Amino acid sequence: MDPDTLQDPLQMLPFGLRGLAGLVGILLALAGARFYKLAVLAPGLLLGIAVGLLLPETLEAPLRAIIAVVVAGFGAVVCRFVEQAAVRAFGAVVAGGLVYTAWPVVLDEPSPWWAAAAGAALGLLLFPRAFQALLKPLTALLGALALAFALGQEHNPFVIGGVALLGAVVQLGTGGKKGKDKPRD
């Protein structure tokens, strides 16, 4: 593969960057939480595809495919681990900072040295559950921002808010667990 002969992938799209942003925005707004796991794993999977494409053509095709699948699987596992670590770290930092900052306001005394550490420990343990609960509204908001960009309305709070609200309602309304809504015999 010669890098000089490769085209910009966005130029090959018939609808350009704003069209792609609009499509992604609609998908995220209406079903973003359903695509979340795929989005987390995608960089690792794409790494496997890239390795498979960049391997020398002198290698036999089955061997290249096996290498690509192994690299994609390893990359996906690494991406999942990094995502979990990032969610926990974010929770620890936010909760530790909140406890340390709120302590003097609530108790009218300086924060003790251990307040931030205790808050961080709680955030580390509790934030992943909160993150799962907030995933649908946050992906709806992200989709609304992408769609607003696609429409050239990225500074219009009514478009962003309206699409985010609609997306959150749709995602929260369609998020029941399998079998839970069906009547039992």
FIKOLGU-309850 format. One line per 10 residues: number of its first residue (from 1); their letters; for each residue x, y, z of N, C-alpha, C. Coordinates in steps of 0.1 Angstrom, whole numbers, plus 5000, padded with zeros to 4 digits. Each point is the difference from the previous one (the first is absolute). Last residue first. Layout:
N
NUM	a	X:Y:Z:X:Y:Z:X:Y:Z ~ ...;
END
This chain:
185
185	drpkdkgkkg	4540:4839:5329:4990:4989:4999:4996:4995:5014 ~ 5019:5051:4987:5004:4987:5003:4988:4990:5000 ~ 5010:5047:4970:4993:4994:5011:5004:4986:5003 ~ 5032:5039:4979:4991:4989:4996:4993:4995:5012 ~ 5036:5032:5002:4987:5006:4996:4989:4990:4996 ~ 5045:4988:5011:4994:5006:5012:4987:5006:4997 ~ 5030:4978:4968:4992:4991:5007:4993:5007:5012 ~ 5043:5024:4983:4993:4990:4992:4992:4991:5010 ~ 5008:5051:5013:5008:4987:4999:4992:4990:4993 ~ 4995:5054:4990:4996:4989:5009:5009:4988:4998;
175	gtglqvvagl	5000:5046:4978:5011:4993:5006:4996:4990:5010 ~ 4977:5035:4971:5002:4987:4993:5011:4992:5007 ~ 4987:5044:5015:4987:4993:4998:5002:4987:4994 ~ 5036:5029:5007:4995:4996:5013:4987:4992:4998 ~ 5019:5019:4961:5009:4989:5006:4995:4995:5013 ~ 4976:5035:4979:4999:4988:4992:5009:4989:5006 ~ 5001:5042:5020:4987:4994:5002:4999:4987:4992 ~ 5038:5026:4995:5000:4994:5013:4987:4993:5003 ~ 5005:5024:4959:5008:4988:5000:5000:4993:5014 ~ 4977:5041:4995:4994:4990:4992:5008:4987:5001;
165	lavggivfpn	5019:5037:5020:4988:4996:5007:4993:4988:4993 ~ 5036:5021:4978:5005:4992:5012:4988:4995:5008 ~ 4991:5028:4964:5004:4987:4995:5005:4991:5011 ~ 4987:5044:5011:4989:4993:4995:5004:4986:4995 ~ 5034:5031:5014:4991:4995:5011:4989:4991:4996 ~ 5027:5020:4967:5008:4991:5008:4992:4994:5011 ~ 4980:5033:4974:5003:4988:4992:5007:4990:5008 ~ 4994:5041:5020:4987:4994:4999:5001:4987:4991 ~ 5038:5029:5008:4997:4992:5012:4986:4993:4998 ~ 5037:5018:4964:4986:5001:5003:4996:4991:5011;
155	heqglafala	5043:5004:4976:4999:5010:5011:4985:5002:5004 ~ 5014:4969:4965:5008:4996:5012:4999:5011:5011 ~ 4980:4991:4953:4993:5006:5011:5007:4997:5013 ~ 5007:4982:4954:5005:5014:5001:4993:5008:5011 ~ 4995:4952:4988:4990:5010:4995:5005:5014:5000 ~ 5027:4965:5017:4997:4996:4986:4990:5010:4994 ~ 5011:5005:5045:5011:5003:4992:4997:4997:4985 ~ 4969:4986:5032:5000:5015:4999:5011:5005:4991 ~ 4999:4954:5010:4989:5004:4991:5000:5015:4998 ~ 5029:4984:5032:5005:4996:4987:4990:5004:4989;
145	lagllatlpk	4988:5007:5045:5011:5009:4997:5005:4996:4986 ~ 4968:4972:5018:4994:5013:4997:5010:5010:4996 ~ 5015:4958:5015:4993:4999:4987:4994:5013:4996 ~ 5018:4997:5043:5010:5000:4990:4995:4999:4986 ~ 4969:4997:5035:5006:5014:4999:5011:5000:4990 ~ 4981:4958:5010:4990:5009:4993:5005:5014:4998 ~ 5026:4970:5025:5001:4997:4986:4990:5008:4992 ~ 4998:5005:5046:5012:5006:4995:5002:4996:4985 ~ 4963:4982:5024:4998:5015:4998:5013:5006:4994 ~ 5002:4953:5009:4990:5003:4990:4998:5015:4998;
135	llaqfarpfl	5030:4984:5034:5005:4997:4987:4990:5004:4989 ~ 4998:5001:5050:5001:5012:4993:5003:4998:4985 ~ 4998:4963:5032:4987:5007:5000:5000:5013:4992 ~ 5041:4976:5004:4990:4992:4993:4986:5007:4999 ~ 5033:5020:5028:5003:5002:4985:4991:4992:4992 ~ 4997:4994:5046:4995:5013:4996:5002:5003:4985 ~ 5021:4962:5019:4985:4998:4999:4993:5013:4996 ~ 5047:5002:5006:4997:4992:4989:4985:4997:4999 ~ 5018:5025:5038:4997:5007:4988:4997:4991:4988 ~ 5012:4985:5046:4986:5003:4997:4998:5006:4986;
125	llglaagaaa	5044:4988:5020:4991:4988:5001:4986:5003:4995 ~ 5034:5034:4999:5006:4988:4993:4990:4988:5000 ~ 4990:5039:5026:4998:5002:4986:5005:4988:4991 ~ 5008:4999:5047:4986:4999:4997:4997:5001:4985 ~ 5043:5009:5014:4997:4986:5002:4986:4997:4997 ~ 5014:5045:5001:5005:4993:4988:4997:4985:5000 ~ 4989:5026:5038:4991:5003:4989:5005:4993:4987 ~ 5028:4997:5037:4987:4992:5003:4990:5003:4988 ~ 5040:5024:4999:5003:4986:4998:4987:4991:5002 ~ 4999:5047:5009:5001:4997:4985:5002:4986:4998;
115	awwpspedlv	5000:5013:5045:4987:5002:4994:5000:4997:4985 ~ 5037:5000:5034:4994:4987:4995:4987:5002:4992 ~ 5025:5036:5022:5008:4994:4990:4994:4988:4993 ~ 4967:5037:5021:5011:4992:5005:5008:4993:4989 ~ 4972:5048:4996:5000:4985:4997:5012:4993:5006 ~ 4979:5045:5023:5008:4996:4989:4999:4985:4998 ~ 4958:5025:5019:5013:4997:5005:5009:4996:4988 ~ 4950:5006:5001:5006:5012:5004:5014:4998:5007 ~ 4967:4969:4977:5004:4998:5014:5007:5013:5006 ~ 4984:4998:4953:4990:4993:5008:5003:5000:5015;
105	vpwatyvlgg	5031:5019:4969:4988:5007:4998:4989:4994:5009 ~ 5044:4981:4998:4999:5012:5007:4987:5008:4999 ~ 5004:4958:4977:5002:4998:5014:4999:5014:5007 ~ 5000:4993:4951:4987:5002:5008:5002:4999:5015 ~ 5037:4992:4970:4995:5014:4998:4987:5003:5008 ~ 5020:4956:5000:5010:5010:5005:4995:5014:4999 ~ 4974:4966:4981:5000:4999:5015:5009:5010:5006 ~ 4999:4998:4953:4987:5005:5006:5000:4999:5015 ~ 5037:4982:4976:4999:5014:4999:4988:5006:5006 ~ 5003:4953:4997:5010:5006:5009:5001:5015:5001;
95	avvagfarva	4972:4979:4968:4995:4998:5014:5010:5005:5010 ~ 5013:5001:4954:4988:5009:5003:4995:4999:5014 ~ 5036:4971:4987:5004:5014:5000:4988:5010:5003 ~ 4992:4953:4996:5008:5003:5011:5004:5015:5001 ~ 4976:4984:4962:4992:5000:5012:5008:5003:5013 ~ 5023:4995:4960:4992:5012:4999:4991:5001:5012 ~ 5025:4961:4995:5008:5011:5004:4993:5013:5000 ~ 4977:4961:4986:5003:5000:5014:5008:5012:5004 ~ 4991:4995:4954:4988:5003:5008:5002:5000:5015 ~ 5036:4986:4973:4998:5015:4998:4987:5004:5007;
85	aqevfrcvva	5012:4954:4999:5009:5008:5008:4997:5015:4999 ~ 4976:4971:4972:4996:4998:5014:5009:5008:5009 ~ 5011:5001:4955:4988:5007:5002:4995:4998:5015 ~ 5038:4977:4985:5003:5014:5001:4987:5008:5003 ~ 4996:4954:4992:5007:5002:5013:5003:5015:5002 ~ 4982:4987:4958:4990:4998:5011:5006:5003:5014 ~ 5029:5000:4962:4991:5012:5000:4989:4999:5011 ~ 5029:4963:4994:5008:5012:5005:4991:5012:5001 ~ 4982:4962:4979:5002:4998:5015:5007:5011:5006 ~ 4997:5001:4953:4987:5002:5006:5000:4998:5015;
75	gfgavvvaii	5039:4991:4975:4997:5014:5001:4987:5003:5006 ~ 5012:4955:4993:5008:5006:5010:4997:5015:5002 ~ 4979:4978:4965:4995:4995:5013:5008:5006:5011 ~ 5014:5009:4957:4987:5007:5002:4995:4996:5014 ~ 5039:4978:4985:5003:5014:5003:4987:5008:5003 ~ 4995:4956:4985:5007:5000:5013:5003:5014:5004 ~ 4982:4994:4957:4990:4997:5010:5006:5000:5014 ~ 5029:5007:4963:4991:5011:5002:4990:4998:5011 ~ 5029:4965:4988:5007:5010:5007:4991:5012:5002 ~ 4983:4966:4974:5002:4995:5014:5007:5011:5008;
65	arlpaeltep	4996:5007:4954:4987:5001:5007:5001:4996:5014 ~ 5038:4995:4973:4997:5015:5003:4987:5001:5007 ~ 5011:4957:4987:5009:5004:5010:4997:5015:5004 ~ 4977:4981:4963:4995:4995:5013:5009:5005:5012 ~ 5014:5012:4955:4988:5007:5005:4995:4995:5013 ~ 5052:4997:4988:4988:4994:4995:4988:5007:5007 ~ 5046:5027:4992:4994:4990:5009:4987:4995:4994 ~ 5022:5033:4977:5007:4988:4998:4996:4989:5011 ~ 4986:5047:4998:4991:4990:4992:5007:4987:4998 ~ 5007:5033:5044:5005:4998:4986:4992:4989:4993;
55	lllgvaigll	4978:5031:5038:5009:4988:5000:5004:4998:4985 ~ 4967:5032:5014:5014:5005:4998:5010:4989:5000 ~ 4952:4993:5006:5002:5007:4987:5015:5004:4998 ~ 4987:4980:5041:4997:4991:4990:5003:5006:4986 ~ 5002:5028:5037:5011:4990:5000:4999:4990:4989 ~ 4964:5029:5007:5011:5007:4995:5012:4991:4999 ~ 4962:4983:5021:4998:5001:4986:5012:5007:4993 ~ 5000:4997:5047:5002:4987:4994:4998:5001:4984 ~ 4992:5039:5025:5014:4997:5000:5003:4986:4993 ~ 4955:5013:5008:5006:5006:4988:5015:4999:4999;
45	lgpalvalky	4978:4983:5038:4996:4992:4988:5006:5007:4987 ~ 5006:5023:5041:5008:4987:5000:4996:4992:4988 ~ 4976:5040:5006:5014:5003:4996:5009:4987:5000 ~ 4952:4996:5012:5004:5003:4986:5014:5003:4997 ~ 4975:4992:5043:5008:4989:4995:5005:5003:4986 ~ 4971:5030:5023:5012:4998:5009:5009:4990:4993 ~ 4959:5008:4979:5009:5012:4999:5013:4999:5008 ~ 4966:4967:5003:5007:4999:4987:5010:5012:4999 ~ 4972:5000:5038:5010:4989:5001:5008:4999:4986 ~ 4964:5031:5001:5011:5004:5009:5011:4989:5000;
35	fragalalli	4955:5003:4977:5013:4999:4993:5012:5003:5008 ~ 4956:5001:5018:5001:4987:4994:5013:4998:4992 ~ 4988:5042:5019:5004:4991:5011:5002:4985:4994 ~ 4983:5036:4972:5015:5001:5003:5004:4990:5010 ~ 4958:5012:4973:5004:4986:5004:5014:5000:5005 ~ 4976:5040:4985:4989:4991:5001:5004:4987:5006 ~ 5032:5036:4993:4989:5005:5007:4989:4990:5003 ~ 5038:4988:4974:5003:5002:5014:4988:5005:5008 ~ 4996:4995:4953:5002:4987:5006:5003:5001:5015 ~ 4997:5040:4974:4986:4993:5001:5002:4987:5007;
25	gvlgalgrlg	5040:5023:4991:4992:5007:5010:4986:4993:5002 ~ 5029:4985:4966:5005:4995:5013:4991:5007:5011 ~ 4991:5014:4957:4996:4986:5001:5004:4995:5014 ~ 5013:5044:4989:4986:4999:5002:4995:4985:5002 ~ 5045:5009:4990:4997:5005:5013:4985:4999:5003 ~ 5015:4990:4956:5004:4990:5009:4997:5004:5015 ~ 4991:5032:4968:4991:4989:4998:5004:4988:5010 ~ 5029:5037:4998:4987:5004:5007:4990:4989:4999 ~ 5041:4994:4976:5002:5000:5015:4987:5003:5007 ~ 4994:4982:4950:5010:5008:5007:4999:4999:5015;
15	fplmqlpdql	4975:4978:4961:4993:5010:5008:5010:5008:5009 ~ 5011:4961:4971:4992:5009:4992:4994:5012:5007 ~ 5047:4974:5010:4986:5000:5005:4992:5009:4991 ~ 5048:4996:4996:4993:4989:4993:4985:4999:5004 ~ 5031:5030:5020:4997:5005:4987:4993:4989:4992 ~ 5015:4991:5044:4988:5010:5000:4997:5005:4986 ~ 5038:4972:5008:4988:4992:5000:4988:5009:5000 ~ 5047:5010:4976:4994:5004:5013:4986:4993:5000 ~ 5036:4976:4971:4992:5012:5000:4995:5003:5014 ~ 5046:4973:4978:4988:4999:5008:4992:5013:5000;
5	tdpdm	5044:4991:4980:4988:4997:4991:4987:4999:5008 ~ 5043:5007:5021:4998:5011:4991:4988:4998:4991 ~ 5016:4966:5031:4993:5011:5006:4997:5012:4991 ~ 5005:4947:4987:5008:5012:4999:4992:5012:5006 ~ 5001:4943:5005:4992:5012:5000:5009:5012:5000;
END
